[in-house]
Amino acid sequence: MNEEPALESDLLDVTDIDLTRLAELPETALRAALHRILTDHDDLPDQYAAFESAL
């Protein structure tokens, strides 16, 4: 039987990080980036909410 090669990725897997406990993470670039992503855009509307297809 042919065994499929393992899929390898350079992307960071953050599925096990509890984002509600972000403040408890050590001061790292990852923590700063996650905090910025989660807080900077809270007041912006959903950028896709007003999209309508003209087709």
C-alpha positions, 0 to 999 in steps of 0.5 A: 500500500502507498503511504501518503506523505505527511503534510507539513506546513510553516503556518503556526497552529494556534488551535490550542491557545485559549484566546480568552486567556491571552493576557496570561501568555508570556510577552511575545510577538505572537501575543502582541499580534493576537492581541492587536488582531482581536482588539483593533477592529472591534469597532469596525463593521463587517467588511463583507456585510454590505457586499451585493453581487451584480451578476 
